[in-house]
Amino acid sequence: MQFIPNTEALKALPTQEGLDAIVAMSPENFAYASGAFISTVRLIRPRLAFAVLLAKGKPFNIVCSIEESLTRAESWIDDVVTYTEFVDVPVEVLARELKKKGLEKGKIGIDLDYLPVSSFETLKAAMPGANFINTTETVAALRAIKSESEIALLEAATKQTHKAVLDAMEASKQGDSEADMAQKIANNIINYGADGTLFMAFASGDRTKHPHTTAQSDVLPRPGDIIRFDVGGTYGAFASDFARTYSAGEPTKEQKEVHAKLVRIQRETIEAVKPGVLAEDLFFLCKGLFEKNGLPFGMPHIGHSFGVELHENPMLRPGDKTPLKPGMVINIEPMVKHSSGAYHTEDLVLVTDDGYRLLTLGLAPEELPVISRTVSY
């Protein structure tokens, strides 16, 4: 799935920040700034790639020669400089190209939250007269407002993942192991359009209280067990992130009530989404709803912006006073740890001009879903 970044904002960013150049080179910032998804930039740390935005002049990419053709095919930036792996030092090639632009003593932004210290020392030695500024979050901030192509991609991904889950859990039955059920979800995620799975947190019973544990082949959920999972597929530079809670069968009255309360809390929190609301306002609203419903609350955040990075800013947490704006895409995911297990639900929403639009197929039903049964949302 291809997307188009906000190219005008990217081109204007160096001048806006009072810089001669900005080098986007974390896997997420490079993917966004260049518009090209090179998987090895994320998977092979030494294979650095740089999208260089200039205050004066046209932008250019620097990539490993192995990735030149893909970069030219996907990036909106025409100028592509290459280096040879194991022969050239990537940051020395970056320094050489910046010097060609007359920036030996320039003020240059770069992703210092990502660049290894050893590489940064090499870069400074190659350009001793330059002033390097950390612009990791400066570039990331542009990603908060999604383009129409990004929104369409994220909506398709989350709907596909939601359907993958519904079909997998309907096809699951008592006697299946955690691994059997998780594998059904993973297979569906890929069969329904993803190029892979990003994560698959899956547990039942007491193990649901571990937020990110993995499914076990020797654990067979028993009647009365809660099943909780948080899963995501990969879709090029983007991903999906989706959570639900099920029962393995014969849920108790208490389990049904806890799940229904959690779903209502999520719904009320989502209904408060609109431009101007502060990120932390949603956190405190959700926390208050937990208290009102008599549920224990212990979350450091109740959601996050979502895009080429799993957790982007703003975060729905105390202290984040970022006002929501149209075009932001956020996951809202309240979770409660209860004596009968942990319950979790997560949905993706788009902030619109006058409120929000749900990007999943629908919110979880208040009635606790049970495996092997059709779920209406």
Secondary structure, DSSP 8 states (H G I E B T S, - for coil): ------HHHHHHHHHHTT-SEEEE-SHHHHHHHH----HHHHH-TTS--EEEEESSS--EEEEEGGGHHHHHHH-S--EEEEE-TTTS-HHHHHHHHHHHTT-TT-EEEE-TTTS-HHHHHHHHHH-TT-EEEE-HHHHHHHTTS--HHHHHHHHHHHHHHHHHHHHHHHH--TT--HHHHHHHHHHHHHHTT-SEEEEEEEEEGGGGGSTT-B--TT----TT-EEEEEEEEEETTEE--EEEEEESSS--HHHHHHHHHHHHHHHHHHHT--TT-BHHHHHHHHHHHHHHTT-----S-SEEE-SSSSSEEEESSTT---B--TT-EEEE--EEEETTEEEE-BEEEEE-SSSEEE-SS----SS--BTTS----
